[in-house]
Amino acid sequence: MAHRMRTRRKTPGGRVMTYLYLDIETIPAQDDVTKARIASTVKPPAAMKKAETIAQWEAEQKPSAVEEAVAKTSLNGAYGHICCIGWAVDNGEPQSYSMCDFSLEEEAEMLSHFFEALRREHDMRFAVTVVGHNVSGFDIRFIWQRCFALGIRVPAWFPKDPKPWGDDVFDTMTAWAGARDTISMENLCAALGLPGKGSVDGSMIGKMFADGRHEEIAAYCRQDIERTRAIHRKMMVTLGEIAA
């Protein structure tokens, strides 16, 4: 069902709010030095005391434990990286920038291009609401962390410490589950009668990137933007901001 805007929120000066639909895809730590540092923190269970038991654990179980610890860094901007960033403004076509081969320089260039594209194509200086699924708890914070690490200047309009219910952010996960609970995008789409993610989910991105499936990652990110917008619009009907 198509929806049309009825009473879009406005600033005190009367300017209509702009919706920026945002999604990022992240990958674990990529360089050997960081991986070695993470590996050094992986220890055998505290209950293991005998040297031979510890040696057996290190030979048989530590490699998989290290692999798991490295994989988890895709959720931590101190170690992981953004491999793709996707967005759409209001009713515009979803766009994305992505890395084809990992380097800090390419990650920095991707983030700079993202902010520059928004500056060039849209007036993002005032009244921007960033919309995403867990966007206040993950995407925005991860972007800030990577920009801090890479020395990327972030424009003033980008939310600094957003609250899920603030005017600068609409978090679809919080809108549904509240501040103390969670719901996956897949399950939220099912609850709202919307198409789900299909055969790809975020846990697969690290392996896909390592396998060189960069175009698939970019397409998946853009599809998540469409899903986010569909969820948001359905919620806006209930909130009275879009006519059904």
C-alpha positions as CSV (number, residue, x, y, z in Angstrom):
1,M,0.0,0.0,0.0
2,A,1.4,3.4,-0.9
3,H,1.6,6.1,1.8
4,R,1.6,9.8,1.3
5,M,2.8,12.4,3.8
6,R,0.1,14.2,5.7
7,T,1.6,16.1,8.7
8,R,5.3,15.9,8.6
9,R,6.9,17.4,11.7
10,K,8.3,20.8,11.4
11,T,10.8,22.9,13.2
12,P,9.7,26.0,15.2
13,G,10.6,28.0,12.1
14,G,8.3,25.9,10.0
15,R,11.0,23.8,8.1
16,V,9.9,20.3,7.2
17,M,11.9,17.5,8.8
18,T,14.2,15.5,6.6
19,Y,14.3,11.7,7.1
20,L,17.7,10.1,6.6
21,Y,17.4,6.3,6.4
22,L,20.8,4.9,7.5
23,D,22.4,1.4,7.7
24,I,26.0,0.2,8.0
25,E,27.6,-3.2,7.5
26,T,30.6,-4.0,9.7
27,I,33.5,-6.5,9.6
28,P,35.8,-7.7,12.3
29,A,39.4,-6.6,12.9
30,Q,41.5,-7.1,9.8
31,D,45.1,-6.5,10.7
32,D,47.4,-9.1,12.2
33,V,48.6,-6.9,15.0
34,T,45.1,-6.3,16.3
35,K,44.2,-10.0,15.9
36,A,47.3,-11.0,17.9
37,R,46.3,-8.5,20.7
38,I,42.8,-10.0,20.8
39,A,44.3,-13.6,20.8
40,S,46.4,-12.7,23.8
41,T,43.3,-12.0,25.9
42,V,41.7,-15.4,25.2
43,K,42.4,-17.6,28.2
44,P,41.4,-21.1,29.2
45,P,38.5,-21.5,31.6
46,A,39.5,-20.5,35.1
47,A,38.6,-24.0,36.4
48,M,41.5,-25.4,34.4
49,K,44.5,-25.8,36.7
50,K,46.6,-28.7,35.4
51,A,49.3,-27.8,32.9
52,E,48.5,-30.7,30.6
53,T,44.8,-29.8,30.5
54,I,45.6,-26.2,29.7
55,A,48.0,-27.3,26.9
56,Q,45.3,-29.6,25.5
57,W,42.8,-26.7,25.5
58,E,45.2,-24.4,23.8
59,A,45.9,-27.0,21.1
60,E,42.4,-28.0,20.5
61,Q,40.0,-25.3,21.5
62,K,41.9,-22.0,21.6
63,P,42.0,-21.5,17.8
64,S,38.2,-21.5,17.6
65,A,37.9,-19.4,20.7
66,V,40.2,-16.8,19.2
67,E,38.3,-16.9,15.9
68,E,35.1,-16.2,17.8
69,A,36.6,-13.4,19.8
70,V,37.9,-11.7,16.6
71,A,34.5,-12.2,14.9
72,K,32.8,-10.3,17.8
73,T,34.9,-7.2,17.0
74,S,32.5,-6.5,14.1
75,L,30.4,-5.0,16.9
76,N,33.1,-2.9,18.4
77,G,34.4,0.2,16.6
78,A,37.7,0.1,18.5
79,Y,38.7,-3.0,16.5
80,G,36.1,-3.6,13.7
81,H,35.5,-1.6,10.6
82,I,32.7,-0.3,8.4
83,C,32.8,-2.0,5.1
84,C,29.6,-0.5,3.6
85,I,27.3,2.4,4.4
86,G,23.9,2.8,2.9
87,W,21.4,5.6,3.0
88,A,18.3,7.2,1.5
89,V,16.9,10.7,2.0
90,D,13.1,10.8,2.3
91,N,11.7,9.1,-0.8
92,G,15.0,8.9,-2.7
93,E,16.6,5.8,-4.1
94,P,18.8,3.9,-1.6
95,Q,22.5,4.5,-2.2
96,S,25.7,2.9,-0.8
97,Y,29.4,3.2,-0.6
98,S,31.5,0.1,0.1
99,M,35.0,-1.1,0.3
100,C,36.3,-3.6,-2.2
101,D,39.5,-4.3,-0.4
102,F,40.3,-3.5,3.1
103,S,42.5,-0.6,4.1
104,L,42.1,2.2,6.6
105,E,42.5,4.7,3.8
106,E,39.6,3.2,1.9
107,E,37.5,3.1,5.0
108,A,38.2,6.8,5.6
109,E,37.5,7.7,2.0
110,M,34.2,5.8,2.1
111,L,33.0,7.7,5.2
112,S,34.2,11.1,3.8
113,H,32.3,10.4,0.5
114,F,29.2,9.6,2.5
115,F,29.2,12.9,4.3
116,E,30.2,14.8,1.1
117,A,27.4,13.2,-0.9
118,L,24.8,14.3,1.6
119,R,26.3,17.8,1.7
120,R,26.3,18.1,-2.0
121,E,22.9,16.6,-2.8
122,H,20.8,17.6,0.2
123,D,20.5,20.4,2.7
124,M,21.3,18.4,5.9
125,R,22.2,21.4,8.1
126,F,18.9,21.5,10.0
127,A,16.0,19.3,11.1
128,V,17.4,15.9,10.1
129,T,15.9,12.8,11.7
130,V,18.1,9.7,11.2
131,V,16.0,6.6,10.9
132,G,17.4,3.1,11.4
133,H,17.0,-0.2,13.2
134,N,19.0,0.0,16.4
135,V,20.5,3.1,14.9
136,S,20.9,4.9,18.2
137,G,22.5,2.0,19.9
138,F,24.8,0.8,17.2
139,D,25.1,2.5,13.7
140,I,25.5,6.1,14.8
141,R,27.9,5.2,17.7
142,F,30.0,2.9,15.4
143,I,30.2,5.7,12.8
144,W,31.5,8.1,15.4
145,Q,34.0,5.6,16.7
146,R,35.4,5.0,13.2
147,C,35.5,8.7,12.5
148,F,37.4,9.3,15.7
149,A,39.9,6.6,14.9
150,L,40.4,7.7,11.3
151,G,40.3,11.5,11.9
152,I,37.2,12.1,9.8
153,R,35.5,15.4,10.4
154,V,31.8,14.8,11.1
155,P,29.3,17.5,10.1
156,A,27.4,19.4,12.8
157,W,24.0,18.0,11.9
158,F,25.0,14.3,12.5
159,P,23.6,13.2,16.0
160,K,26.3,13.1,18.6
161,D,24.7,11.2,21.5
162,P,21.2,10.4,20.3
163,K,18.3,9.2,22.5
164,P,16.0,6.7,20.8
165,W,13.0,9.1,21.2
166,G,14.7,12.3,20.3
167,D,13.8,14.5,17.3
168,D,17.2,13.7,15.7
169,V,16.7,10.0,15.7
170,F,13.9,7.5,15.1
171,D,15.0,4.0,16.1
172,T,12.6,1.4,14.8
173,M,13.8,-1.2,17.2
174,T,13.1,1.0,20.2
175,A,9.8,2.2,18.8
176,W,8.7,-1.4,18.9
177,A,10.5,-3.0,21.8
178,G,11.1,-0.1,24.1
179,A,14.4,1.0,25.7
180,R,15.0,-2.3,27.6
181,D,14.2,-4.9,25.0
182,T,15.2,-5.8,21.5
183,I,13.8,-7.2,18.3
184,S,15.6,-8.2,15.2
185,M,14.7,-6.5,11.9
186,E,13.6,-9.9,10.5
187,N,11.2,-10.5,13.4
188,L,9.9,-6.9,13.2
189,C,9.2,-7.2,9.5
190,A,7.3,-10.5,10.2
191,A,5.2,-8.8,12.9
192,L,4.3,-5.9,10.5
193,G,3.6,-8.1,7.6
194,L,6.6,-6.9,5.5
195,P,9.1,-8.9,3.5
196,G,12.1,-10.1,5.5
197,K,15.8,-10.3,4.8
198,G,15.9,-13.6,2.9
199,S,19.1,-15.7,2.9
200,V,21.5,-13.0,4.2
201,D,21.9,-11.5,7.6
202,G,24.4,-9.3,9.3
203,S,26.3,-12.2,10.9
204,M,27.4,-13.3,7.5
205,I,29.0,-10.0,6.4
206,G,32.5,-10.7,7.7
207,K,32.7,-14.0,5.7
208,M,31.1,-12.4,2.6
209,F,33.7,-9.6,2.7
210,A,36.6,-12.1,3.1
211,D,35.2,-14.0,0.1
212,G,35.1,-10.9,-2.1
213,R,31.3,-10.7,-2.3
214,H,31.4,-6.9,-2.0
215,E,28.6,-6.2,-4.5
216,E,26.3,-8.6,-2.6
217,I,27.0,-6.7,0.6
218,A,26.2,-3.4,-0.9
219,A,23.0,-4.7,-2.4
220,Y,22.0,-6.2,1.0
221,C,22.7,-2.9,2.7
222,R,20.5,-1.0,0.2
223,Q,17.8,-3.6,0.8
224,D,18.0,-3.0,4.5
225,I,17.4,0.7,3.8
226,E,14.2,-0.2,1.9
227,R,13.1,-2.5,4.8
228,T,13.9,0.3,7.3
229,R,11.8,2.8,5.4
230,A,8.9,0.4,5.0
231,I,8.9,-0.2,8.8
232,H,9.2,3.5,9.5
233,R,6.3,4.4,7.2
234,K,4.1,1.7,8.7
235,M,4.8,3.1,12.2
236,M,4.2,6.7,11.0
237,V,0.7,5.6,9.9
238,T,-0.1,4.7,13.6
239,L,1.5,7.9,14.8
240,G,-0.6,10.0,12.5
241,E,2.2,11.4,10.4
242,I,1.4,9.5,7.2
243,A,-2.0,8.9,5.7
244,A,-2.8,5.2,5.0
